[in-house]
Structures are given as C-alpha cells and as structure tokens.
Amino acid sequence: MSQNTVFEQIIKLISRRDFESSVTRHDGNKGVRELSCWTWFGSLLFGQLTGHDSI
C-alpha cells in the first residue's frame, strides 16, 4: 500500500481546471516552448516545500 506524499496531497487541493482557466484568461502559456504553466507551478511549489530559495 502506498502513501501519498505531502506534495501530492497539496497539489490535489488545486483545481487543475480552475488553474488552466486562469492561465487561458491571462494568456499565461503564450510563447511557451518547454514548460507549461502547470509544470512550472509544480516545480516552484515543490521548491518551496523542500526549502529551496531559488530554482
């Protein structure tokens, strides 16, 4: 039996549909080539949770 990580528990609290709706409304993915806003957000959140002060 596997246990959810803290990161997984927190990311589940954020509605992906609402997040993507906001990104679309603000044209957040305009010109993106590598990382989508969702992936970038996940990376920044993970960094905060693990105590990193920069990426």
C-alpha positions in Angstrom: 0.0 0.0 0.0 1.4 3.4 -1.0 1.1 6.6 0.9 0.6 10.0 -0.7 3.4 12.5 -0.3 2.8 15.9 1.2 3.4 17.4 -2.3 0.8 15.1 -3.8 -1.7 16.0 -1.1 -1.2 19.7 -1.6 -1.3 19.6 -5.4 -4.6 17.7 -5.2 -6.1 20.7 -3.4 -5.6 22.9 -6.5 -8.3 22.5 -9.2 -6.4 21.9 -12.5 -9.4 23.1 -14.4 -9.6 26.4 -12.5 -5.8 26.8 -12.8 -5.9 26.2 -16.6 -8.9 28.6 -16.9 -6.9 31.3 -15.2 -3.8 30.6 -17.4 -6.0 30.9 -20.5 -7.7 34.1 -19.3 -4.3 35.7 -18.7 -2.7 34.1 -21.8 -0.1 32.6 -19.5 1.2 29.9 -21.9 1.8 32.4 -24.7 5.2 31.6 -26.3 5.9 28.7 -24.0 8.2 26.1 -25.6 9.3 23.8 -22.8 7.4 24.0 -19.6 3.7 24.7 -19.3 2.4 27.0 -16.5 1.1 23.9 -14.6 4.6 22.2 -14.8 6.3 25.5 -13.8 3.9 25.9 -10.9 4.5 22.4 -9.7 8.3 23.0 -9.8 8.0 26.2 -7.8 5.7 24.6 -5.3 8.0 21.6 -4.8 10.9 24.0 -4.4 9.1 25.9 -1.7 8.0 22.7 0.1 11.6 21.4 0.1 13.1 24.7 1.4 14.9 25.8 -1.7 15.3 29.6 -2.0 15.9 29.6 -5.8 15.4 27.5 -8.8 
